[in-house]
Amino acid sequence: MKNFNNKRKPTLDVLMLGTGFDIQGGITSVQKLIIDAHARKQIGFSNGDSRQLRIHHVPTIVRGSAMQNIIVYVKSIQHLCWKILRQEVDIIHIHFAERGSTLRKSILIAIGILFRKSIVLHAHGATYQEFYEKLPKFLQQTIAFLFGHCSKTIVLSHSWRDYYINKLHLNPDRVAVLYNPVSVPPAVPNRSGRDLLKFVFLGRIGKRGGPMDLAKSLISFPKQDKGAFDLIEAFAQLPAADLQRVELILAGNGDLESAHRLIAKLNLTDKVSILEWLDPIQRDELLATADAFILPSYNEGLPMSMLEAMAWGLPTIVTPVGGIPEVVRHNRNGLLVEPGNLPQLIQAMQQLIGDEALRLSLGRSARHSVEHLDIDNYINSLSHLYATVATKTQDLDRPMHSNEIV
């Protein structure tokens, strides 16, 4: 089969496949930051490569009906094949998570392998471990086979790198850690001397999950829980003196009706507010007025909402799951509590309410610890990865696994 990668062009063309920009969530946020940064400036390479980087994004799923998304997905396949046949793509960059995302993207990966294109996978799934373990053996083997033939897999932390290497037997040289990027604001407000504090939660409210209707007899999908209901219950148990000094705002999608019922049941209607999902401008306005960020998740990749809050100089109360412990250090730039441990969550909130010096110190450290993740730095790292993938000679007919001697 002809290798379409041999022709040298003045551009390095990347076709990015992922969620539509109308989808709410972390994958969309990462994609938007990349595309916006790419649009702001002409991106070249620092290693003497004279080519210009061009990134074109194509959605594989959008906010809409099942039928609409079937059409969108088929069109993404057509777009991919058309670009390949016209030799207008050098690298296929595929964002994926667990559940249906992996199943959809597997077909796109297979097409890329068939045409011997360089493929960069970008792993986002917070519950990928549970999802993969529950798959039938033949699906596990198929996914591992496809992933093993890809040029690079981007993961969000070193712990996730270890997982993909050990469980899917990927070659360590083909697994790269890139923490999620964030847009760091040039300045943050002075939060000292405030009488009424504002705690903020950003994310899905309630559990996401359950089996897919068309595959429920075959696959049981894990549920993802960001701990919003735990947070409401813990907030209700704060001592009266602390409750007088703080309000809680939850912003996101999900089971908002049940959350409103729980708030009413716990007599918190004057202390807890729920907002629907915010756009980036509204989110930044909320974070600018907040005093602390809380995300007591049960599972995570590396939450964008946490990184955004840290960039705004907010102390965080989060859980040591996924890549979080590699960014947040207890009592240094945030507070860590175990998932589902309400007493720990209550105690952490009391610490931030009662100790302004701690609150401000953790916030300053939080901002400092994510400054290197600013999108301008990230896009340079990503372009370097693209250049490496595009210029490195690889045998794409046979995967290199971690148990092979290189």
C-alpha atoms as a printed R data frame, in Angstrom:
    type eleno elety resid chain resno       x      y      z
1   ATOM     1    CA   MET     A     1   0.000  0.000  0.000
2   ATOM     2    CA   LYS     A     2   1.237  3.462 -0.868
3   ATOM     3    CA   ASN     A     3   2.548  5.510  2.062
4   ATOM     4    CA   PHE     A     4   1.058  8.979  1.783
5   ATOM     5    CA   ASN     A     5   3.448 10.378  4.431
6   ATOM     6    CA   ASN     A     6   6.459 10.645  2.137
7   ATOM     7    CA   LYS     A     7   5.611 13.861  0.301
8   ATOM     8    CA   ARG     A     8   7.178 16.924  1.921
9   ATOM     9    CA   LYS     A     9   4.834 19.923  2.141
10  ATOM    10    CA   PRO     A    10   5.328 23.492  3.403
11  ATOM    11    CA   THR     A    11   2.709 22.794  6.077
12  ATOM    12    CA   LEU     A    12   2.191 20.133  8.703
13  ATOM    13    CA   ASP     A    13  -1.533 19.428  8.570
14  ATOM    14    CA   VAL     A    14  -3.278 18.009 11.628
15  ATOM    15    CA   LEU     A    15  -6.862 16.788 11.487
16  ATOM    16    CA   MET     A    16  -8.302 16.921 15.002
17  ATOM    17    CA   LEU     A    17 -11.317 14.700 15.690
18  ATOM    18    CA   GLY     A    18 -13.325 15.101 18.886
19  ATOM    19    CA   THR     A    19 -16.408 16.572 20.485
20  ATOM    20    CA   GLY     A    20 -18.311 19.419 18.875
21  ATOM    21    CA   PHE     A    21 -17.758 22.806 20.453
22  ATOM    22    CA   ASP     A    22 -21.375 22.868 21.634
23  ATOM    23    CA   ILE     A    23 -20.722 19.869 23.903
24  ATOM    24    CA   GLN     A    24 -20.133 20.774 27.546
25  ATOM    25    CA   GLY     A    25 -17.114 19.300 29.272
26  ATOM    26    CA   GLY     A    26 -13.367 19.100 29.661
27  ATOM    27    CA   ILE     A    27 -12.558 17.640 26.239
28  ATOM    28    CA   THR     A    28 -14.276 20.556 24.543
29  ATOM    29    CA   SER     A    29 -12.420 23.039 26.744
30  ATOM    30    CA   VAL     A    30  -9.056 21.523 25.817
31  ATOM    31    CA   GLN     A    31  -9.888 21.490 22.107
32  ATOM    32    CA   LYS     A    32 -11.073 25.116 22.166
33  ATOM    33    CA   LEU     A    33  -7.914 26.269 23.913
34  ATOM    34    CA   ILE     A    34  -5.766 24.506 21.310
35  ATOM    35    CA   ILE     A    35  -7.736 25.795 18.331
36  ATOM    36    CA   ASP     A    36  -7.930 29.360 19.712
37  ATOM    37    CA   ALA     A    37  -4.193 29.427 20.484
38  ATOM    38    CA   HIS     A    38  -3.441 28.124 17.012
39  ATOM    39    CA   ALA     A    39  -5.661 30.814 15.461
40  ATOM    40    CA   ARG     A    40  -3.976 33.619 17.431
41  ATOM    41    CA   LYS     A    41  -0.561 33.049 15.950
42  ATOM    42    CA   GLN     A    42   1.232 31.288 13.150
43  ATOM    43    CA   ILE     A    43   2.869 28.277 14.768
44  ATOM    44    CA   GLY     A    44   6.130 26.929 13.439
45  ATOM    45    CA   PHE     A    45   8.764 24.644 14.891
46  ATOM    46    CA   SER     A    46  11.902 25.476 16.854
47  ATOM    47    CA   ASN     A    47  14.032 22.588 15.537
48  ATOM    48    CA   GLY     A    48  14.800 24.104 12.148
49  ATOM    49    CA   ASP     A    49  11.662 22.703 10.568
50  ATOM    50    CA   SER     A    50  10.390 25.421  8.218
51  ATOM    51    CA   ARG     A    51   6.842 24.085  7.955
52  ATOM    52    CA   GLN     A    52   3.832 25.846  9.415
53  ATOM    53    CA   LEU     A    53   1.419 23.961 11.624
54  ATOM    54    CA   ARG     A    54  -2.209 23.866 10.489
55  ATOM    55    CA   ILE     A    55  -4.922 22.307 12.657
56  ATOM    56    CA   HIS     A    56  -8.400 21.560 11.350
57  ATOM    57    CA   HIS     A    57 -11.082 20.381 13.794
58  ATOM    58    CA   VAL     A    58 -13.921 18.037 12.838
59  ATOM    59    CA   PRO     A    59 -16.630 16.986 15.348
60  ATOM    60    CA   THR     A    60 -17.595 13.340 15.731
61  ATOM    61    CA   ILE     A    61 -20.448 14.108 18.129
62  ATOM    62    CA   VAL     A    62 -22.528 17.214 18.780
63  ATOM    63    CA   ARG     A    63 -25.305 18.296 21.089
64  ATOM    64    CA   GLY     A    64 -28.389 16.798 19.470
65  ATOM    65    CA   SER     A    65 -30.465 13.707 18.817
66  ATOM    66    CA   ALA     A    66 -29.132 10.204 18.202
67  ATOM    67    CA   MET     A    67 -30.032 10.439 14.517
68  ATOM    68    CA   GLN     A    68 -28.289 13.790 14.195
69  ATOM    69    CA   ASN     A    69 -25.157 12.340 15.758
70  ATOM    70    CA   ILE     A    70 -25.173  9.336 13.441
71  ATOM    71    CA   ILE     A    71 -25.099 11.794 10.553
72  ATOM    72    CA   VAL     A    72 -22.326 13.841 12.189
73  ATOM    73    CA   TYR     A    73 -20.253 10.721 12.787
74  ATOM    74    CA   VAL     A    74 -20.667  9.435  9.232
75  ATOM    75    CA   LYS     A    75 -19.665 12.860  7.926
76  ATOM    76    CA   SER     A    76 -16.538 12.797 10.109
77  ATOM    77    CA   ILE     A    77 -15.547  9.472  8.514
78  ATOM    78    CA   GLN     A    78 -16.152 10.896  5.057
79  ATOM    79    CA   HIS     A    79 -14.151 14.015  5.913
80  ATOM    80    CA   LEU     A    80 -11.254 11.938  7.221
81  ATOM    81    CA   CYS     A    81 -11.138  9.712  4.135
82  ATOM    82    CA   TRP     A    82 -11.430 12.681  1.774
83  ATOM    83    CA   LYS     A    83  -8.579 14.515  3.494
84  ATOM    84    CA   ILE     A    84  -6.372 11.427  3.374
85  ATOM    85    CA   LEU     A    85  -7.052 10.734 -0.291
86  ATOM    86    CA   ARG     A    86  -6.277 14.364 -1.156
87  ATOM    87    CA   GLN     A    87  -3.052 14.114  0.904
88  ATOM    88    CA   GLU     A    88  -4.226 17.001  3.098
89  ATOM    89    CA   VAL     A    89  -3.551 15.384  6.452
90  ATOM    90    CA   ASP     A    90  -0.212 14.419  7.984
91  ATOM    91    CA   ILE     A    91  -1.367 13.626 11.522
92  ATOM    92    CA   ILE     A    92  -4.747 12.476 12.836
93  ATOM    93    CA   HIS     A    93  -5.266 13.759 16.390
94  ATOM    94    CA   ILE     A    94  -8.117 11.847 18.055
95  ATOM    95    CA   HIS     A    95  -9.586 12.887 21.421
96  ATOM    96    CA   PHE     A    96 -11.300 10.022 23.210
97  ATOM    97    CA   ALA     A    97 -12.846  9.051 26.512
98  ATOM    98    CA   GLU     A    98 -14.562  5.921 27.786
99  ATOM    99    CA   ARG     A    99 -17.937  4.518 26.770
100 ATOM   100    CA   GLY     A   100 -19.222  5.253 23.275
101 ATOM   101    CA   SER     A   101 -16.328  7.600 22.577
102 ATOM   102    CA   THR     A   102 -13.829  4.734 22.449
103 ATOM   103    CA   LEU     A   103 -16.132  2.621 20.303
104 ATOM   104    CA   ARG     A   104 -16.646  5.453 17.799
105 ATOM   105    CA   LYS     A   105 -12.999  6.456 17.682
106 ATOM   106    CA   SER     A   106 -11.848  2.858 17.131
107 ATOM   107    CA   ILE     A   107 -13.258  2.988 13.598
108 ATOM   108    CA   LEU     A   108 -11.420  6.258 12.918
109 ATOM   109    CA   ILE     A   109  -8.197  4.747 14.258
110 ATOM   110    CA   ALA     A   110  -8.639  1.712 11.999
111 ATOM   111    CA   ILE     A   111  -9.044  3.993  8.963
112 ATOM   112    CA   GLY     A   112  -5.871  5.869  9.881
113 ATOM   113    CA   ILE     A   113  -3.971  2.609 10.292
114 ATOM   114    CA   LEU     A   114  -5.277  1.341  6.945
115 ATOM   115    CA   PHE     A   115  -3.853  4.410  5.193
116 ATOM   116    CA   ARG     A   116  -0.675  4.300  7.304
117 ATOM   117    CA   LYS     A   117  -1.154  7.773  8.729
118 ATOM   118    CA   SER     A   118   0.467  9.051 11.892
119 ATOM   119    CA   ILE     A   119  -2.132  8.951 14.677
120 ATOM   120    CA   VAL     A   120  -2.016 10.833 17.978
121 ATOM   121    CA   LEU     A   121  -4.517  9.638 20.575
122 ATOM   122    CA   HIS     A   122  -5.518 11.987 23.389
123 ATOM   123    CA   ALA     A   123  -6.925 10.188 26.434
124 ATOM   124    CA   HIS     A   124  -9.464 12.028 28.616
125 ATOM   125    CA   GLY     A   125 -11.649  9.389 30.261
126 ATOM   126    CA   ALA     A   126 -12.019  9.712 34.030
127 ATOM   127    CA   THR     A   127 -13.386  6.176 34.424
128 ATOM   128    CA   TYR     A   128 -11.397  4.463 31.684
129 ATOM   129    CA   GLN     A   129 -10.006  1.831 34.022
130 ATOM   130    CA   GLU     A   130 -13.457  0.642 35.087
131 ATOM   131    CA   PHE     A   131 -14.766  0.869 31.524
132 ATOM   132    CA   TYR     A   132 -11.920 -1.178 30.057
133 ATOM   133    CA   GLU     A   133 -12.050 -3.858 32.755
134 ATOM   134    CA   LYS     A   134 -15.760 -4.468 32.115
135 ATOM   135    CA   LEU     A   135 -15.350 -4.928 28.368
136 ATOM   136    CA   PRO     A   136 -15.464 -8.425 26.885
137 ATOM   137    CA   LYS     A   137 -12.006 -9.851 26.264
138 ATOM   138    CA   PHE     A   138 -12.214 -9.571 22.492
139 ATOM   139    CA   LEU     A   139 -13.021 -5.843 22.729
140 ATOM   140    CA   GLN     A   140 -10.114 -5.301 25.119
141 ATOM   141    CA   GLN     A   141  -7.806 -7.029 22.671
142 ATOM   142    CA   THR     A   142  -9.168 -5.030 19.750
143 ATOM   143    CA   ILE     A   143  -8.704 -1.696 21.534
144 ATOM   144    CA   ALA     A   144  -5.183 -2.623 22.674
145 ATOM   145    CA   PHE     A   145  -4.321 -3.688 19.121
146 ATOM   146    CA   LEU     A   146  -5.556 -0.405 17.623
147 ATOM   147    CA   PHE     A   147  -3.920  1.763 20.288
148 ATOM   148    CA   GLY     A   148  -0.681 -0.155 19.868
149 ATOM   149    CA   HIS     A   149  -0.501  0.806 16.200
150 ATOM   150    CA   CYS     A   150  -0.805  4.548 16.919
151 ATOM   151    CA   SER     A   151   2.190  6.869 16.799
152 ATOM   152    CA   LYS     A   152   1.578  8.529 20.171
153 ATOM   153    CA   THR     A   153  -0.891  8.460 23.035
154 ATOM   154    CA   ILE     A   154  -1.203 11.648 25.084
155 ATOM   155    CA   VAL     A   155  -2.269 11.090 28.700
156 ATOM   156    CA   LEU     A   156  -3.060 13.609 31.431
157 ATOM   157    CA   SER     A   157  -0.732 12.421 34.199
158 ATOM   158    CA   HIS     A   158   2.047  9.999 35.021
159 ATOM   159    CA   SER     A   159  -0.405  7.732 36.823
160 ATOM   160    CA   TRP     A   160  -2.481  7.514 33.644
161 ATOM   161    CA   ARG     A   161   0.698  6.850 31.654
162 ATOM   162    CA   ASP     A   162   1.456  3.881 33.909
163 ATOM   163    CA   TYR     A   163  -2.076  2.599 33.416
164 ATOM   164    CA   TYR     A   164  -2.026  2.629 29.612
165 ATOM   165    CA   ILE     A   165   1.438  1.081 29.507
166 ATOM   166    CA   ASN     A   166   0.658 -1.674 32.004
167 ATOM   167    CA   LYS     A   167  -2.931 -2.517 31.057
168 ATOM   168    CA   LEU     A   168  -2.925 -1.964 27.298
169 ATOM   169    CA   HIS     A   169   0.753 -2.916 26.938
170 ATOM   170    CA   LEU     A   170   1.656  0.210 24.986
171 ATOM   171    CA   ASN     A   171   5.268  0.988 24.228
172 ATOM   172    CA   PRO     A   172   6.447  3.567 26.824
173 ATOM   173    CA   ASP     A   173   8.162  5.596 24.091
174 ATOM   174    CA   ARG     A   174   4.780  6.145 22.480
175 ATOM   175    CA   VAL     A   175   2.994  7.434 25.597
176 ATOM   176    CA   ALA     A   176   3.491 11.113 26.445
177 ATOM   177    CA   VAL     A   177   2.281 13.060 29.483
178 ATOM   178    CA   LEU     A   178   0.739 16.450 28.738
179 ATOM   179    CA   TYR     A   179  -1.189 17.975 31.629
180 ATOM   180    CA   ASN     A   180  -4.293 19.811 30.463
181 ATOM   181    CA   PRO     A   181  -3.706 23.431 29.440
182 ATOM   182    CA   VAL     A   182  -5.298 26.444 31.055
183 ATOM   183    CA   SER     A   183  -5.674 30.109 30.197
184 ATOM   184    CA   VAL     A   184  -3.985 31.948 33.059
185 ATOM   185    CA   PRO     A   185  -5.525 35.409 33.663
186 ATOM   186    CA   PRO     A   186  -2.993 38.253 33.886
187 ATOM   187    CA   ALA     A   187  -4.151 39.230 37.389
188 ATOM   188    CA   VAL     A   188  -6.497 38.061 40.140
189 ATOM   189    CA   PRO     A   189  -8.599 40.109 42.583
190 ATOM   190    CA   ASN     A   190  -7.687 40.870 46.162
191 ATOM   191    CA   ARG     A   191  -9.700 38.428 48.266
192 ATOM   192    CA   SER     A   192  -8.669 39.567 51.730
193 ATOM   193    CA   GLY     A   193 -11.063 41.026 54.302
194 ATOM   194    CA   ARG     A   194 -14.266 39.534 52.888
195 ATOM   195    CA   ASP     A   195 -17.117 39.034 55.328
196 ATOM   196    CA   LEU     A   196 -19.153 36.651 53.162
197 ATOM   197    CA   LEU     A   197 -17.213 33.893 51.405
198 ATOM   198    CA   LYS     A   198 -18.216 32.202 48.179
199 ATOM   199    CA   PHE     A   199 -17.427 28.528 47.561
200 ATOM   200    CA   VAL     A   200 -17.799 27.290 43.983
201 ATOM   201    CA   PHE     A   201 -18.310 23.870 42.372
202 ATOM   202    CA   LEU     A   202 -18.024 23.462 38.588
203 ATOM   203    CA   GLY     A   203 -18.933 20.198 36.891
204 ATOM   204    CA   ARG     A   204 -21.579 17.600 36.370
205 ATOM   205    CA   ILE     A   205 -24.176 17.527 39.145
206 ATOM   206    CA   GLY     A   206 -25.144 13.917 39.817
207 ATOM   207    CA   LYS     A   207 -23.881 10.714 38.278
208 ATOM   208    CA   ARG     A   208 -23.201 10.214 34.617
209 ATOM   209    CA   GLY     A   209 -23.465  6.664 33.413
210 ATOM   210    CA   GLY     A   210 -25.558  3.611 32.945
211 ATOM   211    CA   PRO     A   211 -25.531  1.220 30.020
212 ATOM   212    CA   MET     A   212 -25.977  2.294 26.438
213 ATOM   213    CA   ASP     A   213 -29.406  1.244 25.239
214 ATOM   214    CA   LEU     A   214 -28.085 -0.488 22.141
215 ATOM   215    CA   ALA     A   215 -25.334 -2.362 23.964
216 ATOM   216    CA   LYS     A   216 -26.569 -2.899 27.503
217 ATOM   217    CA   SER     A   217 -26.600 -6.666 27.141
218 ATOM   218    CA   LEU     A   218 -22.924 -6.606 26.178
219 ATOM   219    CA   ILE     A   219 -21.245 -3.772 28.052
220 ATOM   220    CA   SER     A   220 -21.820 -2.290 31.493
221 ATOM   221    CA   PHE     A   221 -20.476  1.256 31.589
222 ATOM   222    CA   PRO     A   222 -19.139  2.865 34.779
223 ATOM   223    CA   LYS     A   223 -20.738  5.880 36.381
224 ATOM   224    CA   GLN     A   224 -18.851  9.117 36.871
225 ATOM   225    CA   ASP     A   225 -19.550 11.114 40.017
226 ATOM   226    CA   LYS     A   226 -18.004 14.489 40.802
227 ATOM   227    CA   GLY     A   227 -19.410 14.464 44.338
228 ATOM   228    CA   ALA     A   228 -21.876 17.340 44.021
229 ATOM   229    CA   PHE     A   229 -24.463 15.714 46.293
230 ATOM   230    CA   ASP     A   230 -21.768 14.861 48.856
231 ATOM   231    CA   LEU     A   231 -20.809 18.527 48.830
232 ATOM   232    CA   ILE     A   232 -24.392 19.708 49.431
233 ATOM   233    CA   GLU     A   233 -24.819 17.295 52.346
234 ATOM   234    CA   ALA     A   234 -21.463 18.246 53.866
235 ATOM   235    CA   PHE     A   235 -22.237 21.935 53.481
236 ATOM   236    CA   ALA     A   236 -25.498 21.434 55.398
237 ATOM   237    CA   GLN     A   237 -23.519 19.966 58.315
238 ATOM   238    CA   LEU     A   238 -21.281 23.004 58.801
239 ATOM   239    CA   PRO     A   239 -21.698 24.646 62.213
240 ATOM   240    CA   ALA     A   240 -24.184 27.527 62.229
241 ATOM   241    CA   ALA     A   241 -21.437 30.098 62.777
242 ATOM   242    CA   ASP     A   242 -19.602 28.904 59.649
243 ATOM   243    CA   LEU     A   243 -22.786 28.732 57.571
244 ATOM   244    CA   GLN     A   244 -23.432 32.405 58.299
245 ATOM   245    CA   ARG     A   245 -20.095 33.296 56.687
246 ATOM   246    CA   VAL     A   246 -20.324 31.315 53.438
247 ATOM   247    CA   GLU     A   247 -22.480 30.600 50.402
248 ATOM   248    CA   LEU     A   248 -22.168 27.762 47.897
249 ATOM   249    CA   ILE     A   249 -22.676 27.966 44.135
250 ATOM   250    CA   LEU     A   250 -22.857 24.866 41.965
251 ATOM   251    CA   ALA     A   251 -22.606 25.395 38.209
252 ATOM   252    CA   GLY     A   252 -22.979 22.627 35.661
253 ATOM   253    CA   ASN     A   253 -25.293 20.231 33.911
254 ATOM   254    CA   GLY     A   254 -26.802 16.974 35.114
255 ATOM   255    CA   ASP     A   255 -29.563 16.139 37.568
256 ATOM   256    CA   LEU     A   256 -30.369 19.683 38.600
257 ATOM   257    CA   GLU     A   257 -33.893 18.801 39.700
258 ATOM   258    CA   SER     A   258 -32.684 16.308 42.310
259 ATOM   259    CA   ALA     A   259 -30.091 18.799 43.506
260 ATOM   260    CA   HIS     A   260 -32.779 21.444 44.030
261 ATOM   261    CA   ARG     A   261 -34.866 18.939 45.993
262 ATOM   262    CA   LEU     A   262 -31.926 18.036 48.234
263 ATOM   263    CA   ILE     A   263 -31.165 21.699 48.872
264 ATOM   264    CA   ALA     A   264 -34.772 22.344 49.863
265 ATOM   265    CA   LYS     A   265 -34.855 19.243 52.073
266 ATOM   266    CA   LEU     A   266 -31.747 20.427 53.937
267 ATOM   267    CA   ASN     A   267 -33.124 23.989 54.326
268 ATOM   268    CA   LEU     A   268 -30.300 25.490 52.282
269 ATOM   269    CA   THR     A   269 -32.258 27.481 49.715
270 ATOM   270    CA   ASP     A   270 -30.879 30.778 51.023
271 ATOM   271    CA   LYS     A   271 -27.282 29.472 51.124
272 ATOM   272    CA   VAL     A   272 -26.872 27.243 48.037
273 ATOM   273    CA   SER     A   273 -27.489 28.293 44.426
274 ATOM   274    CA   ILE     A   274 -27.434 26.241 41.247
275 ATOM   275    CA   LEU     A   275 -26.490 27.654 37.869
276 ATOM   276    CA   GLU     A   276 -26.623 25.834 34.579
277 ATOM   277    CA   TRP     A   277 -23.446 25.280 32.601
278 ATOM   278    CA   LEU     A   278 -21.498 28.516 32.099
279 ATOM   279    CA   ASP     A   279 -19.665 29.696 29.017
280 ATOM   280    CA   PRO     A   280 -15.971 30.654 29.490
281 ATOM   281    CA   ILE     A   281 -16.746 34.334 30.099
282 ATOM   282    CA   GLN     A   282 -19.418 33.553 32.699
283 ATOM   283    CA   ARG     A   283 -17.136 30.960 34.313
284 ATOM   284    CA   ASP     A   284 -14.297 33.450 34.652
285 ATOM   285    CA   GLU     A   285 -16.659 36.047 36.104
286 ATOM   286    CA   LEU     A   286 -17.760 33.526 38.735
287 ATOM   287    CA   LEU     A   287 -14.220 32.411 39.578
288 ATOM   288    CA   ALA     A   288 -13.107 36.029 39.891
289 ATOM   289    CA   THR     A   289 -15.698 36.593 42.644
290 ATOM   290    CA   ALA     A   290 -15.140 33.232 44.396
291 ATOM   291    CA   ASP     A   291 -13.037 32.511 47.480
292 ATOM   292    CA   ALA     A   292 -12.545 28.752 47.120
293 ATOM   293    CA   PHE     A   293 -13.179 25.904 44.682
294 ATOM   294    CA   ILE     A   294 -14.484 22.455 45.697
295 ATOM   295    CA   LEU     A   295 -14.613 19.311 43.538
296 ATOM   296    CA   PRO     A   296 -14.977 16.129 45.664
297 ATOM   297    CA   SER     A   297 -14.870 13.725 42.677
298 ATOM   298    CA   TYR     A   298 -14.801  9.942 42.812
299 ATOM   299    CA   ASN     A   299 -12.865  9.710 39.535
300 ATOM   300    CA   GLU     A   300 -11.063 12.157 37.254
301 ATOM   301    CA   GLY     A   301  -8.618 12.447 34.393
302 ATOM   302    CA   LEU     A   302  -7.273 15.902 35.198
303 ATOM   303    CA   PRO     A   303 -10.229 18.274 35.713
304 ATOM   304    CA   MET     A   304 -10.164 21.450 33.667
305 ATOM   305    CA   SER     A   305 -12.423 23.216 36.185
306 ATOM   306    CA   MET     A   306  -9.847 22.665 38.928
307 ATOM   307    CA   LEU     A   307  -7.001 24.014 36.798
308 ATOM   308    CA   GLU     A   308  -9.097 27.049 35.824
309 ATOM   309    CA   ALA     A   309  -9.885 27.753 39.471
310 ATOM   310    CA   MET     A   310  -6.217 27.439 40.430
311 ATOM   311    CA   ALA     A   311  -5.270 29.838 37.625
312 ATOM   312    CA   TRP     A   312  -7.659 32.339 39.229
313 ATOM   313    CA   GLY     A   313  -5.746 32.011 42.496
314 ATOM   314    CA   LEU     A   314  -8.361 29.962 44.348
315 ATOM   315    CA   PRO     A   315  -7.603 27.435 47.079
316 ATOM   316    CA   THR     A   316  -9.062 24.063 46.134
317 ATOM   317    CA   ILE     A   317 -10.642 21.216 48.031
318 ATOM   318    CA   VAL     A   318 -10.326 18.153 45.803
319 ATOM   319    CA   THR     A   319  -9.824 14.393 45.995
320 ATOM   320    CA   PRO     A   320  -6.627 12.415 45.237
321 ATOM   321    CA   VAL     A   321  -8.006 10.655 42.145
322 ATOM   322    CA   GLY     A   322  -6.706 10.480 38.576
323 ATOM   323    CA   GLY     A   323  -4.004 13.053 37.894
324 ATOM   324    CA   ILE     A   324  -5.062 15.427 40.695
325 ATOM   325    CA   PRO     A   325  -2.353 14.396 43.237
326 ATOM   326    CA   GLU     A   326   0.325 15.299 40.683
327 ATOM   327    CA   VAL     A   327  -0.910 18.904 40.652
328 ATOM   328    CA   VAL     A   328  -2.444 19.527 44.091
329 ATOM   329    CA   ARG     A   329  -0.305 18.960 47.188
330 ATOM   330    CA   HIS     A   330  -2.111 18.866 50.516
331 ATOM   331    CA   ASN     A   331  -1.655 22.008 52.601
332 ATOM   332    CA   ARG     A   332   0.675 23.480 49.943
333 ATOM   333    CA   ASN     A   333  -1.578 24.586 47.105
334 ATOM   334    CA   GLY     A   334  -4.873 22.991 48.134
335 ATOM   335    CA   LEU     A   335  -6.562 20.512 50.440
336 ATOM   336    CA   LEU     A   336  -7.112 16.839 49.650
337 ATOM   337    CA   VAL     A   337  -9.997 14.792 51.035
338 ATOM   338    CA   GLU     A   338 -10.992 11.214 50.316
339 ATOM   339    CA   PRO     A   339 -13.967 10.671 47.987
340 ATOM   340    CA   GLY     A   340 -17.199 10.238 49.933
341 ATOM   341    CA   ASN     A   341 -15.602 11.200 53.262
342 ATOM   342    CA   LEU     A   342 -17.998 13.883 54.495
343 ATOM   343    CA   PRO     A   343 -16.216 14.559 57.821
344 ATOM   344    CA   GLN     A   344 -12.998 15.343 55.938
345 ATOM   345    CA   LEU     A   345 -14.883 17.547 53.511
346 ATOM   346    CA   ILE     A   346 -16.568 19.429 56.351
347 ATOM   347    CA   GLN     A   347 -13.248 19.907 58.140
348 ATOM   348    CA   ALA     A   348 -11.566 21.209 54.963
349 ATOM   349    CA   MET     A   349 -14.344 23.749 54.399
350 ATOM   350    CA   GLN     A   350 -14.083 24.872 58.033
351 ATOM   351    CA   GLN     A   351 -10.328 25.384 57.601
352 ATOM   352    CA   LEU     A   352 -10.845 27.703 54.650
353 ATOM   353    CA   ILE     A   353 -13.703 29.560 56.340
354 ATOM   354    CA   GLY     A   354 -11.847 30.137 59.589
355 ATOM   355    CA   ASP     A   355  -8.306 30.833 58.373
356 ATOM   356    CA   GLU     A   356  -7.953 33.690 55.907
357 ATOM   357    CA   ALA     A   357  -4.152 33.450 55.865
358 ATOM   358    CA   LEU     A   358  -4.329 29.787 54.858
359 ATOM   359    CA   ARG     A   359  -6.988 30.517 52.264
360 ATOM   360    CA   LEU     A   360  -4.955 33.257 50.608
361 ATOM   361    CA   SER     A   361  -1.668 31.346 50.841
362 ATOM   362    CA   LEU     A   362  -3.103 28.227 49.214
363 ATOM   363    CA   GLY     A   363  -4.622 30.380 46.485
364 ATOM   364    CA   ARG     A   364  -1.315 32.075 45.672
365 ATOM   365    CA   SER     A   365   0.471 28.737 45.560
366 ATOM   366    CA   ALA     A   366  -2.287 27.242 43.409
367 ATOM   367    CA   ARG     A   367  -1.904 29.968 40.794
368 ATOM   368    CA   HIS     A   368   1.872 29.656 40.794
369 ATOM   369    CA   SER     A   369   1.733 25.877 40.348
370 ATOM   370    CA   VAL     A   370  -0.347 26.035 37.142
371 ATOM   371    CA   GLU     A   371   1.342 29.000 35.452
372 ATOM   372    CA   HIS     A   372   3.540 26.627 33.449
373 ATOM   373    CA   LEU     A   373   0.382 25.001 32.074
374 ATOM   374    CA   ASP     A   374  -0.645 28.191 30.284
375 ATOM   375    CA   ILE     A   375  -1.942 27.430 26.799
376 ATOM   376    CA   ASP     A   376   0.956 29.244 25.077
377 ATOM   377    CA   ASN     A   377   3.426 26.855 26.718
378 ATOM   378    CA   TYR     A   378   1.153 23.913 26.006
379 ATOM   379    CA   ILE     A   379   0.807 24.646 22.296
380 ATOM   380    CA   ASN     A   380   4.604 24.746 21.990
381 ATOM   381    CA   SER     A   381   4.845 21.309 23.619
382 ATOM   382    CA   LEU     A   382   2.078 19.965 21.422
383 ATOM   383    CA   SER     A   383   3.664 21.303 18.229
384 ATOM   384    CA   HIS     A   384   6.951 19.674 19.242
385 ATOM   385    CA   LEU     A   385   5.129 16.388 19.725
386 ATOM   386    CA   TYR     A   386   3.520 16.754 16.285
387 ATOM   387    CA   ALA     A   387   6.900 17.425 14.678
388 ATOM   388    CA   THR     A   388   8.427 14.396 16.382
389 ATOM   389    CA   VAL     A   389   5.587 12.158 15.254
390 ATOM   390    CA   ALA     A   390   5.697 13.466 11.694
391 ATOM   391    CA   THR     A   391   9.454 13.052 11.226
392 ATOM   392    CA   LYS     A   392  10.108  9.833 13.128
393 ATOM   393    CA   THR     A   393  10.326  6.739 10.964
394 ATOM   394    CA   GLN     A   394   8.006  4.065 12.341
395 ATOM   395    CA   ASP     A   395   6.900  0.628 11.245
396 ATOM   396    CA   LEU     A   396   3.140  1.154 11.404
397 ATOM   397    CA   ASP     A   397   2.461 -2.387 10.206
398 ATOM   398    CA   ARG     A   398   3.534 -3.816 13.570
399 ATOM   399    CA   PRO     A   399   2.957 -2.314 17.031
400 ATOM   400    CA   MET     A   400   5.778 -2.036 19.533
401 ATOM   401    CA   HIS     A   401   4.595 -3.128 22.953
402 ATOM   402    CA   SER     A   402   6.137 -2.487 26.333
403 ATOM   403    CA   ASN     A   403   7.490 -6.015 26.685
404 ATOM   404    CA   GLU     A   404   9.650 -5.736 23.559
405 ATOM   405    CA   ILE     A   405  13.343 -4.863 23.618
406 ATOM   406    CA   VAL     A   406  13.944 -1.686 21.628
